[in-house]
Amino acid sequence: MSVLQRQSDGDCFPGHTQPGFASIIHAIARSWCAAAAVAIIAMAALAIWSPRLAQGGEPTPAMAVSQPGARALRSIDPTPHDDMPGIAEPDVWCVSTRRLPATQSVPLAPNLSVERFVERAQGERCGRWHSDSLASLLADDSGRPLVFFIHGNRYDAAAAKQQGLLLARHCAASCPGGAAVRTVIFSWPSEQRGILLKDGRAKYERAYSEGRYMAWLLGQIEPSRPVGIVAYSYGALITLEGLKDLVAAERSGRTDLQPWRDRSAQTNLVFIAPAVRCDAFAPRGPYRETVECIDSVSLIINSSDDALRFFPLLDRRVGADALGYVGMPRRWLPGRVAFSAADGANIIGKNHGLPLYLASPSLTQRLCAAATSGM
């Protein structure tokens, strides 16, 4: 898969001076070109950071949702905190970095906020979140698999928890015979700050810092415990940065983190509309070395995604398309790493929003089965 490089065409006209009437026409033409360029950039930014479906929330009447997406939206549970009939309440935790500053290296002992979801008591409409500890989260004599959910941009704390619970419940419903897992929501500071492209670029940079926190968290897990990571949009970038930092930490001799290369337990990655460069796993790609940490990769892309279409604008130095927009070839992964890919364009349409994927029974069954495969 070739990586498209975007290059500026420069000025609309070469810079030179023309006398009289010609200079006036020249000035008007340059003004028109500048106005057109501004309009194009504004439209691109609008498509990225004010998408037809907000990543962290439910659709509103003002949002123009494409026809396939509109059909999927009609099946979304309007009350995601209510119990699903016949389905036991899943084991769900939340680890948050929202009050932590950006970091340039994998921290030694970050003060992560940990909460546990408690089933609703008699007479209550929904469950509650209780403060807990990381030691309690990781303590499980049965070695229950951990499935992480890492959200994308423009999620506040409540939306991250809501969609993490929704994911856990839909997986329990779509894979009733699957492994009993502990779902961990990785909640990072992605609330909307500013507008359009500026906000998107700020979160893109923050995702690199979040990868270092994720590296530390993953480094606390015993190698014998199975792990699945379901990452949406920027969550894929956080995941790969975290694994990359773990590999670097292991090679540097750091002993406070568990090794992740060739770990004994199953490790699965599930990327939904991943907002990470499409050459991530290429032979000379930036995350090639992370394949030593994983056993399977499952992609759900959207080749019609209006937001991911403009991913190259986030970082002009890279100029690569998004993995969630163009996908990748199987040959980039070693034979021992299982690989699957599906294009949800016919179901999702041009929209960019996790609820649409979870509203599709076929896509939900695919991502949940991939997350727990081999566990």
C-alpha positions in Angstrom: 0.0 0.0 0.0 1.6 3.2 -1.1 1.6 6.2 1.1 0.3 9.3 -0.6 2.5 12.3 -0.1 0.8 15.7 -0.1 2.9 18.6 -1.4 1.9 22.2 -1.7 1.6 23.6 -5.2 2.8 27.0 -4.1 1.3 30.2 -5.4 -1.4 30.1 -8.0 0.8 32.4 -10.2 4.5 33.0 -10.3 5.5 36.2 -8.6 6.2 38.9 -11.1 4.9 42.4 -11.8 2.5 43.2 -14.6 1.7 46.8 -15.6 -1.7 48.5 -15.9 -4.9 46.5 -16.3 -3.0 43.1 -16.3 -1.8 43.8 -12.8 -5.3 44.4 -11.6 -6.5 41.1 -13.1 -3.5 39.4 -11.6 -4.3 40.7 -8.1 -7.9 39.6 -8.4 -6.9 36.1 -9.5 -4.5 35.8 -6.5 -7.2 36.9 -4.1 -9.6 34.4 -5.6 -7.1 31.6 -5.2 -6.4 32.6 -1.6 -10.1 32.7 -0.8 -10.6 29.3 -2.4 -7.7 27.8 -0.4 -9.1 29.1 2.9 -12.5 27.6 2.0 -11.0 24.2 1.2 -9.0 24.1 4.4 -12.1 25.2 6.4 -14.2 22.5 4.8 -11.5 19.9 5.5 -11.2 20.9 9.1 -14.9 20.9 9.6 -15.1 17.4 8.2 -12.4 16.2 10.7 -13.2 17.9 13.9 -17.0 18.6 13.6 -17.9 15.3 11.9 -21.4 14.3 11.0 -21.4 12.1 14.1 -19.5 13.4 17.1 -17.1 10.8 18.4 -18.0 11.1 22.0 -21.7 11.7 21.8 -25.0 10.6 20.3 -26.2 12.1 17.1 -28.4 15.3 17.2 -31.1 16.4 14.8 -28.8 19.0 13.4 -26.3 16.4 12.3 -26.6 15.2 8.7 -26.0 11.5 8.9 -25.6 9.5 5.7 -28.3 7.0 4.8 -26.4 3.8 5.9 -25.4 5.5 9.2 -29.0 6.6 9.8 -30.2 3.1 9.5 -27.6 1.9 12.0 -28.5 4.7 14.4 -32.1 3.6 14.7 -30.8 0.4 16.5 -28.7 2.2 19.1 -29.9 1.6 22.7 -31.2 5.0 23.8 -30.6 4.1 27.4 -27.1 2.5 27.5 -27.0 2.4 31.3 -30.0 0.2 31.6 -29.5 -3.5 31.9 -29.8 -5.6 28.7 -32.5 -8.3 29.4 -31.0 -11.7 30.1 -27.4 -10.4 30.1 -25.4 -10.3 33.3 -23.7 -7.0 34.2 -20.2 -7.1 32.8 -17.1 -6.5 35.0 -16.1 -2.9 34.0 -13.4 -0.6 35.4 -12.1 2.8 34.3 -8.5 4.1 34.5 -8.2 7.8 33.9 -5.3 10.2 33.1 -7.5 13.2 32.7 -5.9 15.1 35.6 -2.4 14.2 34.7 0.0 16.5 32.7 1.6 15.5 29.4 4.8 13.5 29.8 7.9 13.1 27.6 8.8 9.7 28.9 7.2 6.6 30.5 6.5 7.6 34.1 7.7 5.7 37.1 4.5 5.8 39.2 1.7 7.9 37.7 -1.2 8.7 40.0 -3.9 7.2 37.8 -7.5 7.5 38.8 -9.2 4.1 39.1 -13.0 3.4 39.4 -15.1 0.3 39.3 -18.6 0.0 38.0 -21.0 -1.4 40.6 -24.3 -3.0 39.6 -27.4 -1.0 40.4 -29.0 -1.7 43.7 -32.6 -2.5 44.2 -34.7 0.5 43.4 -32.0 2.2 41.4 -32.3 2.8 37.7 -28.6 2.4 36.9 -25.3 1.3 38.4 -22.7 3.6 40.0 -19.0 4.2 39.7 -16.9 3.7 42.9 -13.4 4.8 43.5 -10.9 1.8 43.7 -7.3 1.0 43.3 -5.0 -0.3 40.5 -4.0 -3.2 42.7 -7.6 -4.3 43.0 -8.1 -4.0 39.2 -5.1 -6.2 38.5 -5.7 -8.7 41.3 -7.6 -11.7 40.0 -6.6 -15.2 41.0 -8.4 -16.7 38.0 -6.3 -14.7 35.6 -9.4 -13.3 33.9 -8.5 -11.7 30.5 -8.3 -7.9 30.4 -10.0 -6.1 27.5 -9.0 -2.4 27.2 -11.2 0.2 25.5 -9.4 3.3 24.3 -11.6 6.0 22.9 -10.9 8.8 20.4 -11.1 12.6 20.4 -13.9 14.8 21.9 -14.9 12.4 24.7 -15.6 13.8 28.1 -15.3 11.5 31.1 -19.0 10.6 31.1 -19.0 9.7 27.4 -15.9 7.5 27.7 -17.6 5.6 30.5 -20.9 5.4 28.7 -19.5 4.0 25.5 -17.1 1.7 27.4 -20.1 0.2 29.2 -22.0 0.0 25.9 -19.1 -1.9 24.3 -18.9 -4.4 27.2 -22.6 -5.0 27.2 -22.8 -5.4 23.4 -19.9 -7.8 23.5 -21.5 -9.9 26.3 -24.7 -10.0 24.2 -23.1 -10.8 20.9 -20.6 -13.4 22.2 -22.5 -15.1 25.1 -20.2 -18.1 25.0 -17.0 -16.1 25.0 -14.4 -15.7 27.7 -15.4 -13.9 30.9 -13.4 -10.7 30.7 -12.7 -7.6 32.7 -13.2 -4.5 30.6 -11.0 -1.5 31.3 -11.8 1.9 30.0 -8.7 4.0 29.4 -10.1 7.6 29.8 -7.8 10.3 28.5 -8.3 14.1 28.3 -9.9 14.5 24.9 -12.7 17.0 25.7 -13.2 19.5 23.0 -10.9 22.5 23.5 -10.9 25.1 20.8 -12.4 24.5 17.4 -11.7 22.6 14.2 -8.2 21.7 13.1 -6.5 23.3 16.1 -8.3 21.0 18.5 -7.6 18.0 16.4 -3.9 18.7 16.2 -3.7 19.3 19.9 -5.2 15.9 20.7 -3.0 14.3 18.1 0.0 15.5 20.0 -1.5 14.5 23.3 -2.1 11.0 22.1 1.7 10.5 22.0 1.9 11.4 25.7 -1.0 9.2 26.5 0.9 6.3 24.9 3.5 6.7 27.6 0.9 6.4 30.3 -0.6 3.4 28.5 2.9 1.8 28.4 3.2 2.1 32.1 -0.2 0.6 32.7 0.4 -2.3 30.3 3.7 -2.8 32.0 2.0 -3.7 35.3 0.2 -6.7 33.8 1.7 -10.2 34.2 2.9 -11.8 31.0 0.7 -14.8 31.7 -2.5 -12.7 31.6 -4.4 -12.4 28.2 -5.0 -8.9 27.0 -7.2 -7.5 24.3 -7.2 -3.9 23.2 -10.2 -2.4 21.4 -9.1 1.1 20.2 -11.2 3.6 18.3 -9.8 6.5 16.2 -6.9 8.1 18.2 -7.0 5.2 20.5 -5.1 3.2 17.9 -2.3 5.8 18.0 -2.2 5.6 21.8 -2.0 1.8 21.7 0.9 1.7 19.2 2.8 4.4 21.0 2.4 2.5 24.3 3.6 -0.8 22.8 6.5 1.0 21.1 7.5 2.6 24.4 7.3 -0.8 26.2 9.7 -2.3 23.6 12.1 0.6 24.1 11.9 0.3 27.9 12.7 -3.4 27.8 15.7 -2.9 25.6 17.0 -0.2 27.8 16.9 -2.5 30.8 14.1 -1.0 32.7 12.9 -3.5 35.4 9.8 -1.9 36.8 7.8 -2.9 33.7 6.8 -6.4 32.7 8.3 -7.5 29.4 5.9 -7.5 26.4 8.0 -8.9 23.6 7.0 -12.6 23.1 4.8 -12.7 26.2 3.3 -16.0 26.9 -0.4 -15.0 27.0 -2.5 -14.0 24.1 -2.5 -10.3 23.0 -5.1 -9.1 20.5 -5.4 -5.7 18.9 -8.8 -4.5 17.4 -8.6 -1.1 15.7 -11.9 0.6 14.7 -11.5 3.5 12.2 -7.9 3.9 13.4 -6.5 7.4 13.2 -2.9 6.4 12.8 -0.7 6.4 9.7 -1.4 3.6 7.2 2.2 2.4 7.1 2.3 1.8 10.9 3.2 -1.9 10.4 5.1 -1.6 7.2 8.6 -3.2 7.0 10.1 0.2 7.7 7.1 1.6 9.4 7.3 3.5 12.7 5.6 0.7 14.7 7.1 -2.3 13.0 8.8 -3.5 16.2 5.5 -3.7 18.1 4.6 -6.8 16.2 6.8 -8.7 18.7 4.2 -7.8 21.3 1.0 -9.1 19.6 -0.7 -12.2 18.4 -3.5 -10.8 16.3 -4.6 -7.7 14.5 -8.2 -7.0 13.4 -9.1 -3.9 11.5 -12.5 -2.4 10.9 -11.9 0.5 8.5 -14.3 2.9 6.7 -13.2 3.8 3.2 -15.9 6.5 3.0 -15.1 8.1 6.4 -15.3 11.9 5.8 -13.1 12.6 8.9 -10.3 10.2 8.2 -10.2 11.4 4.6 -8.4 14.5 5.8 -6.1 12.7 8.3 -2.9 13.9 6.3 -3.7 17.5 7.4 -2.9 16.6 11.0 0.8 16.2 10.4 2.2 17.6 7.2 5.6 16.1 8.0 4.1 12.6 7.6 1.7 13.1 4.8 0.3 9.6 5.1 -3.3 8.4 4.8 -5.1 7.0 7.9 -5.0 3.3 8.4 -8.7 3.4 9.1 -9.3 4.9 5.7 -7.1 2.8 3.3 -6.3 -0.3 5.3 -3.0 -2.3 4.9 -1.8 -5.5 3.2 -1.6 -8.8 5.1 2.1 -9.3 4.0 3.2 -6.5 6.4 2.6 -8.8 9.4 4.6 -12.0 10.1 2.8 -15.3 9.5 2.4 -16.0 13.2 0.3 -12.9 13.7 -3.3 -13.5 12.8 -4.9 -10.8 10.6 -8.4 -9.8 9.6 -9.9 -6.7 8.0 -13.3 -5.5 7.1 -14.6 -2.3 5.5 -17.7 -1.0 7.2 -18.4 1.8 4.6 -21.7 0.2 3.5 -22.9 0.1 7.1 -21.5 3.3 8.5 -21.5 5.5 5.4 -19.5 8.7 5.6 -19.8 9.1 9.3 -17.2 8.9 12.1 -18.6 7.7 15.3 -18.2 4.6 17.5 -21.9 4.2 18.3 -22.6 3.4 14.6 -20.2 0.5 14.7 -21.7 -0.8 17.9 -25.1 -0.5 16.5 -24.2 -3.1 13.8 -24.6 -6.7 15.0 -22.2 -8.0 12.4 -19.4 -5.5 13.2 -20.0 -5.8 17.0 -19.7 -9.6 16.8 -16.6 -9.3 14.7 -14.8 -6.9 17.0 -15.8 -8.7 20.2 -14.8 -12.1 18.9 -11.4 -10.7 17.7 -10.7 -9.0 21.0 -11.1 -12.3 23.0 -9.8 -14.8 20.3 -7.5 -17.4 21.8 -8.3 -16.5 25.4 
